[in-house]
Amino acid sequence: MHNQKENVLAKVAALLSEQQIIWALGGSMLLHCNGVTDNVESIELVVVPEDFEKLDQVLSPLGEKRPRVPSPFYATRFFSEYIIDGVEFDVMSGLMLHFKGFLYRYQFDRSAIVSMLPVGGVFVPCTALEDWYVLYQMMPWRHDRVEALERYFASHGPQHPERFSVLRQQPLPPAVLTSILRFLGLARA
């Protein structure tokens, strides 16, 4: 099944690159491609706000665009879900999360793209695992992914510890900040 997801991701990546859209892979597919987890429910893409409409114009003809379902946890500026060749894509821009009295804004821009991953003969821009470690901690239903990332960082260390410094420039819940500081200490060791 992951091969099908990788093939569809490669197809989408090629089209987005042709349009010079600033986007990157995140979420569970990013974790899968880095050997953190085998569980991939959907493919999450983040895009800069100014390119969201252009991305929608590329993806909408490829499959079914599903209506947005409101959630009390998200205050995301732009969000769309697509089913393309049987694969679910969640596309977000201006991602914001409500968690324990905090509103966290994920600042995605070119500087958040930390690597290019070859998938099906196409290079896919990727966000950092560190970004998703912080984001998943503010999604109470994603403890499994937080734990998987903690195991990964414990054995491999953070790959982009500078992202933790960027991510903590906004107010964070104390437990999230403590977890970041723990891995920043690991990164310096």
PEQUI-V693438 format. One record per residue. RES is the residue in one letter. PSI is psi in degrees with one decimal (NA if undefined). Layout:
BEGIN
RES/PSI, RES/PSI
END
This chain:
BEGIN
M/-36.4, H/-31.7, N/-41.2, Q/-44.6, K/-41.6, E/-40.4, N/-43.6, V/-38.6, L/-44.1, A/-41.8, K/-47.8, V/-42.7, A/-41.3, A/-43.5, L/-40.7, L/-37.9, S/-39.7, E/-34.5, Q/1.3, Q/40.1, I/137.5, I/108.5, W/170.1, A/157.4, L/141.2, G/-165.6, G/-152.7, S/-31.9, M/-36.5, L/-45.5, L/-43.3, H/-46.5, C/-19.6, N/8.4, G/19.2, V/-37.1, T/157.2, D/-11.9, N/108.8, V/108.2, E/-43.5, S/171.9, I/118.4, E/129.1, L/140.6, V/146.8, V/149.1, V/145.8, P/-38.0, E/-14.1, D/0.9, F/-45.0, E/-40.8, K/-40.5, L/-42.3, D/-39.5, Q/-29.2, V/-43.8, L/-34.4, S/-43.6, P/-13.0, L/-19.0, G/-153.6, E/127.2, K/125.1, R/151.1, P/149.5, R/132.7, V/118.4, P/147.2, S/138.3, P/-14.2, F/-25.7, Y/140.8, A/30.8, T/134.2, R/-50.1, F/132.8, F/134.7, S/148.5, E/134.5, Y/147.5, I/113.0, I/118.4, D/39.0, G/3.0, V/132.3, E/129.7, F/129.3, D/119.8, V/128.9, M/151.2, S/134.7, G/42.3, L/125.5, M/137.9, L/135.4, H/125.6, F/119.0, K/47.2, G/1.6, F/146.9, L/109.4, Y/126.8, R/117.8, Y/116.6, Q/97.7, F/126.2, D/-172.1, R/-33.9, S/-17.8, A/-8.4, I/113.4, V/-13.0, S/165.9, M/119.9, L/126.2, P/123.5, V/115.9, G/37.3, G/6.2, V/145.5, F/126.2, V/121.8, P/140.3, C/142.5, T/177.2, A/145.3, L/-34.4, E/-37.2, D/-45.6, W/-26.0, Y/-44.6, V/-48.3, L/-44.8, Y/-30.0, Q/-22.1, M/11.4, M/94.8, P/-23.2, W/4.8, R/30.7, H/-32.1, D/-38.5, R/-36.0, V/-47.3, E/-40.0, A/-41.9, L/-37.2, E/-41.3, R/-42.3, Y/-48.3, F/-35.0, A/-35.1, S/-29.2, H/-17.0, G/157.8, P/137.1, Q/-27.5, H/68.0, P/-23.3, E/-25.4, R/-34.8, F/-40.3, S/-40.0, V/-45.4, L/-29.5, R/8.8, Q/-18.4, Q/157.1, P/134.7, L/151.4, P/144.0, P/-40.5, A/-37.3, V/-45.2, L/-42.6, T/-41.7, S/-37.6, I/-46.8, L/-35.5, R/-45.1, F/-26.7, L/-38.0, G/-39.4, L/-38.1, A/-30.5, R/-16.7, A/NA
END
